[in-house]
Amino acid sequence: MAINWQEFKAYDHPSILNFIFYPRQDDYRPIDTGRASGYMVSVGEGVDIYCRFYFGEAENANLLFFHGNGELASEYEDIGVAFNGIGLNLFVADYRGYGGSGGRPSVTGMMRDAHAIERWFKQFLKDNTFTGSRFIMGRSLGSAPAIELAAAYPSEFKGMVIESGFCDVSDLLGRMGRILHQPGLAAPVSPGFDRVMKITMPVLVIHGQYDSIVPLEEGEKIFRNVASADKKMVIIPEADHNTIFAEGMELYLRELGDFVRKHK
């Protein structure tokens, strides 16, 4: 599939990247605890991305997950256990410059790397006899690569889940007063919005009622514009951006589990 990576270049100006990405380092450890394993995934350009797989049963559904800004794959152990409990194996991918990953963060790199990670994960499941179906999920910043893959590979996933996500990065940055038009760069072309409208697989959108970082309107925009006829939006009462799981864990896990069981 030919992809025009140039459409993301307008977001790779330093003034935007310094706002979008907050990378943190973590010692890379290729752990294997019997329920979690760490891996380095080559994405080309001499860059490896750290990923961690939190797994339960081999027949569980398998969730390819892109986390939020400032988070690390190594921090998802408790959530991995919770997801295992509803029949999901959780594969969390870092970004360039995050955790033990190489390279420096960029929007173009994040979107390109998502394709390489998707290919690696598909082969990994096959090689290790994890037989369950695959789902794609993104939280916050991770909604961008999740939407990218859902639009690019409609037959590879049984469904897409977006938590605290945004439909259009231009709108999101505009809300926050960030300058989008940089000297020598073309105006952003809102690739995220274009991709949302192509997604026909089942979709679950989860958003906090009082999200102060990615407003609820952004999640509602995804829900309205996604092309799927099978879609549901769940609003977690009283929750902010970073309290959504703590505030609404029971509702969150029930809805996610129901969605996976219905479509796997």
C-alpha positions as CSV (number, residue, x, y, z in Angstrom):
1,M,0.0,0.0,0.0
2,A,1.5,3.3,-1.1
3,I,1.3,6.0,1.6
4,N,2.1,9.6,1.2
5,W,4.2,10.3,4.3
6,Q,4.6,13.9,3.2
7,E,1.2,14.7,4.5
8,F,2.5,14.4,8.0
9,K,5.5,16.6,7.6
10,A,3.7,19.8,8.5
11,Y,3.4,18.4,12.0
12,D,7.2,17.7,12.4
13,H,8.2,21.3,13.0
14,P,10.0,21.6,16.4
15,S,7.4,24.0,17.9
16,I,4.7,21.4,17.3
17,L,6.8,18.3,18.2
18,N,7.8,19.8,21.6
19,F,4.1,20.1,22.4
20,I,2.9,16.7,21.0
21,F,5.6,14.5,22.5
22,Y,7.0,14.2,26.0
23,P,9.4,11.2,25.8
24,R,10.7,9.5,28.9
25,Q,13.5,7.0,28.9
26,D,13.3,3.6,30.6
27,D,15.9,0.9,30.9
28,Y,15.2,-1.7,28.2
29,R,14.7,-5.1,29.8
30,P,13.7,-8.1,27.6
31,I,11.6,-9.4,30.5
32,D,9.8,-12.7,30.6
33,T,7.7,-13.2,33.7
34,G,5.4,-15.8,32.3
35,R,2.7,-13.3,31.9
36,A,4.6,-10.4,30.2
37,S,7.5,-10.2,27.8
38,G,9.4,-7.2,26.3
39,Y,10.6,-7.0,22.7
40,M,12.5,-4.6,20.4
41,V,10.8,-4.2,17.1
42,S,12.8,-3.0,14.1
43,V,11.0,-0.3,12.2
44,G,13.8,0.6,9.7
45,E,16.2,3.5,9.6
46,G,18.3,1.7,12.2
47,V,15.6,2.3,14.8
48,D,14.1,-0.3,17.2
49,I,10.9,0.3,19.2
50,Y,10.3,-1.2,22.6
51,C,7.0,-3.1,23.0
52,R,5.6,-5.1,25.9
53,F,3.1,-8.0,25.6
54,Y,0.9,-8.7,28.6
55,F,-0.7,-12.0,27.9
56,G,-3.2,-14.4,29.4
57,E,-4.6,-17.4,27.4
58,A,-3.5,-18.2,23.9
59,E,-7.1,-18.1,22.6
60,N,-7.7,-14.6,24.0
61,A,-8.4,-11.7,21.6
62,N,-5.2,-9.7,21.0
63,L,-5.2,-6.0,21.4
64,L,-2.5,-3.9,19.6
65,F,-2.4,-0.8,21.8
66,F,-0.7,2.7,21.3
67,H,-0.5,4.6,24.5
68,G,-0.8,8.2,25.4
69,N,1.8,10.9,25.6
70,G,4.2,10.7,28.5
71,E,3.4,7.1,29.1
72,L,5.5,4.0,28.7
73,A,4.7,0.4,27.6
74,S,6.4,-0.8,30.8
75,E,3.9,1.0,33.0
76,Y,0.9,-1.0,31.7
77,E,1.3,-4.0,34.0
78,D,-1.8,-3.4,36.1
79,I,-3.9,-2.5,33.1
80,G,-2.5,-5.6,31.3
81,V,-3.7,-7.8,34.2
82,A,-7.2,-6.1,34.1
83,F,-7.4,-6.6,30.3
84,N,-6.3,-10.3,30.7
85,G,-9.2,-10.6,33.1
86,I,-11.8,-9.7,30.4
87,G,-10.2,-12.0,27.8
88,L,-7.7,-9.7,26.2
89,N,-4.0,-10.1,25.6
90,L,-2.4,-6.6,25.5
91,F,0.5,-5.6,23.3
92,V,1.6,-2.0,24.1
93,A,4.0,-0.2,21.7
94,D,6.2,2.8,22.7
95,Y,7.3,5.5,20.3
96,R,10.7,6.7,19.1
97,G,12.6,8.1,22.1
98,Y,10.2,6.6,24.6
99,G,11.3,3.8,27.1
100,G,14.1,1.8,25.5
101,S,13.2,2.8,21.9
102,G,15.8,4.5,19.6
103,G,15.4,7.6,17.5
104,R,13.7,10.9,18.2
105,P,9.9,11.4,18.2
106,S,8.1,12.7,15.1
107,V,4.6,12.5,13.8
108,T,5.9,11.0,10.5
109,G,8.0,8.4,12.4
110,M,5.1,7.5,14.7
111,M,2.7,6.9,11.8
112,R,5.2,5.0,9.7
113,D,6.4,2.9,12.6
114,A,2.8,1.8,13.4
115,H,2.8,-0.1,10.1
116,A,6.0,-1.9,10.9
117,I,4.8,-2.8,14.4
118,E,1.5,-4.1,13.0
119,R,3.3,-6.4,10.6
120,W,5.7,-7.6,13.4
121,F,2.8,-8.2,15.8
122,K,0.8,-10.2,13.3
123,Q,3.8,-12.5,12.6
124,F,4.6,-12.8,16.3
125,L,1.1,-14.0,17.1
126,K,1.3,-16.6,14.4
127,D,4.8,-17.8,15.4
128,N,3.8,-18.1,19.0
129,T,0.4,-19.8,18.4
130,F,-1.8,-17.0,19.9
131,T,-4.9,-17.9,18.0
132,G,-7.4,-15.2,19.1
133,S,-8.6,-12.4,16.8
134,R,-6.9,-9.0,16.6
135,F,-8.2,-5.6,17.7
136,I,-6.6,-2.2,17.5
137,M,-6.7,0.5,20.2
138,G,-5.3,3.9,20.8
139,R,-5.4,6.2,23.9
140,S,-5.0,9.9,23.5
141,L,-1.9,10.5,21.3
142,G,-2.1,6.8,20.3
143,S,-5.5,7.4,18.6
144,A,-3.6,8.7,15.6
145,P,-1.6,5.5,14.8
146,A,-4.6,3.4,15.8
147,I,-6.9,5.2,13.3
148,E,-4.1,5.0,10.7
149,L,-4.0,1.2,10.9
150,A,-7.7,0.7,11.1
151,A,-8.2,2.7,7.9
152,A,-5.2,1.0,6.2
153,Y,-6.0,-2.6,7.1
154,P,-9.8,-3.0,7.4
155,S,-9.7,-6.8,7.2
156,E,-6.9,-7.3,9.7
157,F,-8.8,-6.2,12.8
158,K,-12.2,-7.2,14.3
159,G,-12.7,-3.8,15.7
160,M,-11.2,-0.5,16.8
161,V,-11.3,1.1,20.3
162,I,-10.4,4.8,20.9
163,E,-9.9,6.1,24.4
164,S,-9.6,9.9,25.0
165,G,-8.8,10.3,21.4
166,F,-9.0,13.0,18.8
167,C,-10.4,13.0,15.2
168,D,-8.4,15.8,13.7
169,V,-5.0,16.9,15.0
170,S,-5.4,20.3,13.4
171,D,-8.5,20.9,15.4
172,L,-6.9,19.7,18.6
173,L,-3.8,21.9,18.2
174,G,-6.0,24.8,17.2
175,R,-8.0,24.5,20.4
176,M,-4.8,24.8,22.3
177,G,-3.5,27.8,20.4
178,R,-0.6,26.1,18.7
179,I,0.7,27.6,15.5
180,L,0.2,25.1,12.6
181,H,1.5,27.1,9.6
182,Q,5.3,27.2,9.8
183,P,7.6,28.9,7.2
184,G,8.5,26.6,4.4
185,L,5.9,24.0,5.2
186,A,2.6,23.3,3.6
187,A,-0.6,23.7,5.6
188,P,-1.7,20.5,7.4
189,V,-4.2,18.5,5.5
190,S,-5.9,16.8,8.4
191,P,-5.0,13.2,7.5
192,G,-6.6,11.9,10.6
193,F,-10.1,13.2,9.7
194,D,-9.8,11.7,6.2
195,R,-8.9,8.3,7.7
196,V,-11.7,8.3,10.3
197,M,-14.3,8.6,7.5
198,K,-12.9,5.4,5.9
199,I,-13.2,3.1,8.9
200,T,-16.0,0.6,8.5
201,M,-15.1,-2.0,11.2
202,P,-16.9,-2.0,14.5
203,V,-15.9,0.9,16.7
204,L,-16.0,1.7,20.4
205,V,-15.2,5.2,21.6
206,I,-14.5,5.8,25.3
207,H,-14.0,9.3,26.7
208,G,-14.0,11.1,30.0
209,Q,-16.9,13.5,30.7
210,Y,-14.6,16.3,31.8
211,D,-11.5,15.6,29.8
212,S,-9.4,18.8,30.1
213,I,-6.7,17.8,27.7
214,V,-8.6,16.2,24.8
215,P,-12.1,17.6,25.1
216,L,-15.1,15.3,24.9
217,E,-16.1,17.0,21.7
218,E,-13.1,15.3,20.0
219,G,-14.3,11.9,20.9
220,E,-17.8,12.8,19.8
221,K,-16.4,13.9,16.5
222,I,-14.8,10.5,15.9
223,F,-18.0,8.8,16.8
224,R,-20.1,11.0,14.4
225,N,-17.7,10.7,11.4
226,V,-16.5,7.1,11.5
227,A,-18.1,5.2,8.7
228,S,-18.9,2.1,10.7
229,A,-22.6,1.1,11.0
230,D,-21.7,-0.7,14.3
231,K,-20.4,1.9,16.7
232,K,-20.8,2.8,20.3
233,M,-19.7,5.7,22.5
234,V,-19.2,5.4,26.2
235,I,-18.7,8.5,28.4
236,I,-17.1,7.9,31.7
237,P,-18.9,10.2,34.3
238,E,-16.8,12.7,36.2
239,A,-13.6,11.5,34.6
240,D,-10.7,13.7,33.4
241,H,-8.1,12.7,30.8
242,N,-5.8,10.9,33.2
243,T,-8.4,9.6,35.7
244,I,-10.6,7.9,33.2
245,F,-9.6,4.3,34.2
246,A,-9.6,5.0,37.9
247,E,-12.9,6.9,37.9
248,G,-14.7,4.4,35.7
249,M,-12.9,1.1,35.8
250,E,-16.0,-1.0,36.2
251,L,-17.9,0.6,33.3
252,Y,-14.7,0.8,31.2
253,L,-13.9,-2.9,31.5
254,R,-17.5,-4.0,31.1
255,E,-17.9,-2.1,27.9
256,L,-14.6,-3.1,26.5
257,G,-15.1,-6.7,27.4
258,D,-18.6,-6.7,25.9
259,F,-17.3,-5.1,22.7
260,V,-14.5,-7.7,22.3
261,R,-16.8,-10.7,23.0
262,K,-19.4,-9.4,20.6
263,H,-17.0,-9.0,17.7
264,K,-14.2,-11.6,18.1
